[in-house]
Amino acid sequence: MSSNERESVPEENRARDLWNINFSIDHAVNRVLSVRSQRPGAEQFPNDPDEPTPFSVREGQQENKFYEFHQMCTILNDIADDHISGVCSYSAEFLEECWKKFDTCLILIKLAGYLAPPAWGISVPVAFSDPKFMGYLDKCWKLVCISRRKRYGQARMPCWPLPENLQVFTLLLNKNLILPLSIRARWIGSKGMTSTGHCYTFSRYGDEVSIPTEQDLIRDIQAYPWISEERCEGDMLLLTRLAALLTVWELESTGLLDSMLYDLQQKGLVNGEKIAILMQIDPATDEAIAKGEKRCTICFKDFNLERNRDYEPAYKTRCGHFFGLGCLCEWTFREGGNSKKCPICRSFLWRQVDLFLPGPLGEAAIEFANAYMEGREFDDQLDRFFENCTDADLKGIFGEDIGVMVEALFKRCRTVFGAEFHLRKTVNAACGFDKY
């Protein structure tokens, strides 16, 4: 062990003494939103009922809290510079603590919308317009890269490269990531990996997802420790953040599509009855017969391209089940929560928006659909990895096969993000507003 490494422990202790200000991320976010809501003309946010005291501070003290976050960023930036320049040598674990704390502070500053000192009292609409903020963000990512290189070096394993611009989808995620990861874990455990065939639907999680309670999350962390950032280290943090972000988008996209279709229908751009019939099904009589599915499991009519009292065409849901057209139409128009789910497996049924959206809207919808529908085999691979995750995996030191998985997941996030942005932009242009 070098003298630099021997001195790293006391250096780390001194550094921790400088910036180890204990605060809860959830309460800190609520504090930021509370101060933000007190600005004239700002959107109002509800107070956190579990923490009444921070909102009763004297005038001027709220800003001191944001100053504290900026001060912590300055110290973390100095710690990174000391390590990079060789003044101090910190352990991989400590550097990881630093970048996680750094990321938290940057999220809070971004939510607050304040420039860094000395002009930090000036509000800016976007944190990315502040050069100091962007400098901090760049330094935070350098800490991520340095800490992982040290981890792999200590394990005597090759450190495979991360995708370029990965930080876009792994830092500044001001969302509670444990919730989507918990939903994904439950889906893997109860349905996803135990079903006879994967349900290749637009949203695998359905349109009515129950939010886990605090007690649910405690049990989920015990059953699926990978959903908690406190249990994960190294590249496992990056992998779960990417998975959480993609899950959030998938969960939110169902409501987004419903809202878009409603607005387009109000503008007279789509036909409501055509939506109800076409959005859930694909014609597949020949495919059904070839696979031995000879009759509808609801009405027991035989499948045939002709339609009469004894026969009807087969249509296939996106989860792979075959039904007669009449039965599916009746099911679609039924009232109740199950009318948008497969009669057999209750999987959410993908809306075939590309079938009835004209011109650029249809093209954007096809791109959006493909972004989610393609790559389901990779989703299977990722879910199998999580299902079989071990304590050793939580340490986040992986072979190049996981590097390939991270690369694929990053590309999937980038594709979905780009397709959703394109669809939002196209719908806004068609409807003549800037809602999406």
Secondary structure, 3 states (H helix, E strand, C coil): CCHHHHCHHHHHHHHHHHHCCCCCHHHHHHHHHHHHHCCCCCCCCCCCCCCCHHHHCCCCHHHHHHHHHHHHHHHHHHHHHHHHHCCCCCCHHHHHHHHHHHHHHHHHHHHHCECCCCCCCCECCCHHHCHHHHHHHHHHHHHHHHHHHHHHHHCCCCCCCCCCCHHHHCCCCCCCCHHHHHHHHHHHHHHHCCCCCCCCCCCCCCCCCCCCCHHHHHHHHHHCHHHCCCCCCHHHHHHHHHHHHHHHHHHHHHHHHHHHHHHHHHCCCCCHHHHHHHCCCEECHHHHHHCCCCECCCCCCEECCCCCCCEECEEECCCCCEEEHHHHHHHHHCCCHHHHECCCCCCECCCCHHHCCCHHHHHHHHHHHHHHHCCHHHHHHHHHHHHCCCHHHHCCCCCHHHHHHHHHHHHHHHHHHHHHHHHHHHHHHHHCCCCC
